[in-house]
Amino acid sequence: MPSSTGLPVGLSVVPAHFDRVAIAPGRVNLIGEHTDYNDGFVLPAAIDRYVVIAFAPRSDRWVSVRSLSFGEDDAFSLDDAARLPDGGWRNYIRGVASALQEKGYRLTGVEMAVWGNVPPGAGLSSSAALECATLGAFASASQLTIASRDKALLAQRAENRFVGVECGVMDQMASVLGRRDHALLIDCRSLDVDFIPLDLDAHGLRLVIADSAVRRQLDSSAYNERRAECAAAARRLASLLGRHIVVLRDVGVQELDAVIDKLPEPLSRRARHVVGENKRTLQAAAALRQGDFEAFGALLYASHDSLRDDFAVSCPELDLLVDLAKRMPGVVGARMTGAGFGGCTVNLVRAESLADFDEAVIEEYRRRTGLAAHSYVCRAVDGLRVVSRDDPAVAL
């Protein structure tokens, strides 16, 4: 929400010499969950929820950061960008600085003021948005030229090696490369991106995020456990199939069906989800190209069932949100989105049914759980930008 100065609320109070602004969006993953670190396919879209950093270069090697969202500060030397125990948001800033310098980039000090409206812990990639906006600020302040794909990989490196979350690259790719009114079909092995039209307005549809109000900390969840299970399943399948298999991306649906009863639990279910989800993601992209939103919606429901039953990363609250949505005639498709264990669902809703959605899904969920769930309509937007402070884009 812009202030009277045209800046997002919060950034309007920063000093005038913070004359540049890095803007990075969060993302919603439409389909393709827990496939990215298996070198599979994902279909996210950058959304109109952002991390925004106003910044100014310094003449020394110090970084000073003020989080306007949390009312907290950090300061460190680029010569000692150490990870902080329980550092929270600070470690993402420090991690980006560390990743850039490890790759040989020479950084100058920066003053930053950070604001955001991507809800943390909701599965909408607030961390990737923070990383990518930070990377944009450092690159601009230090006059670095970095290709878009490399920016995403550097942001991922910060989260993997510094923060300690073994995420795939989907979140960062979506935040950097997002395109207005498009989803991104990302091949997480080659990092090739195909922009898929997300022509919702023409079909009278809206993308609605339902926030369960169940928060989770990704690095303390079972995320890393699931990743290890996928790796173990790939090793078992290589032995069973008698060929070289690096990750579950290398296994086809029919191949898996032929040997799945020889895989122990829970590896069989983990593999069935990932292999099936890759197929569903490619089918979903094809459905969007054809404007077949009924088929697309059915794939969303199938994805949720698999995440709930085979990958075991849903929770009762997310299941309830999807079940309530599925009963409502104006909803075309719904599923949990993000790593799971809490967070949000993504829903494809007919425009004329938006008010009914709030009553039939959100209000009913609140009545049953006592949790302060809420929904918001979002749209696909452009990815990372660095602009001058007076640029109209800063008003979001």
C-alpha positions, 0 to 999 in steps of 0.5 A: 500500500503506497503512502502519500509520498508514493512510497510503500508505507514505511519506506516514506520515512527513510532518508532522502539519500536512499535514492535507489530501490530494489523491488522483489516479489514473492511467489505462489507455486501453482503446481510442482511441489517438492519437485525442484530439488529433484531436478523436476518441473515447477510452475510458479508465478511471481505475485504482487506481494513484495520485499522493497529495499531503499538503499544508498552506497557507502564509501567503506565496507560496512553494511547497515540495515534497518528492518522497517517491518520488524523494527530491528537493525543489523550492522556488519563488515563485509570482511566479517559477514558471519552467520548469527545464531537465531539471526532471523532475517539478518542472516538472509542479508548476510548470506547474500553478501557472503554468496556474492563475495565467495563468487569473487564479486567485490562489494562496497558497503551499503545502507539499507531500509527494508520493508515487505508485505510478503507474509513470513512463514506462509509459503509465499517465499518471503525469504527468496524475495528478501534475498533477491531484493538484497542481491539487487541492492548489493549489485546496484550499489557495487555496480555489478553486472550479473545475469538474471539466472545467476542472480537466482542461483546466488540467492539460492546459494545464500539460503543453502550454504549460509542460512542452512535451508536446502531449498531448490532454485524455484523461489529465487527464479520466480522472484527474479524472472517473473513476468506480468500475467504469466506463470514460469514453467521451470526445468530445474535441471537445465534452468530453462524457463518457458513463460506460460500465459496466465490469462485469468481476466479473459476467462473471468477467473481470479487467483486467490491465496487463502492463508491458514494462519498456521505458521511454520519455520522452514529450517525446523520443519521436515523439509530437509527430511523429505529431501533426504528421503527423495535422495534415498528413493533415487538410490534404491530405484537405481538398483531396482531398475539397473541403471544410472539414476541421479534424482527422481526426475530420472524416473518415469511414471511407468517405470516407477509403477513396475517396481514401486512395490519393491520400495520400502515405506515411506520411500515408495510414497515419496517417489510416487509423489515426485514422479507423478507431480512432474507429470502433473506439472507438464500437463498443467502447463499444457492446459494453461496454453490451451485455456483449459482451466477445468483440466488445470483445476483438476490437476491442482486438486490431484496435486494436493491429494498427493502432497497430503497422502504420499508426501505427507507435508500437508496439515489438517488446516490446509486440508480443511481449506482445500476441502471447503474450496472443493465443495464450493461451485465457484472454485475451479481448483485448489491445493496447498502451496509451498513447502507445507506444514502450514502456510497457504492454499492457492485457489482458482476462483470465478470472479463472480464467486469471490464474495462467496469464497470468503463466506464459504471457505474463509469464514467457515474455516475460522468458525471451525478452527478459531484461527484468523485466516484471511484471503487475498486476490493476487496477480502475476507480476514482473520480477526483480527491479532496481529503480530510482526512488521517484520511479512510479513502480515504487508505489507498487 
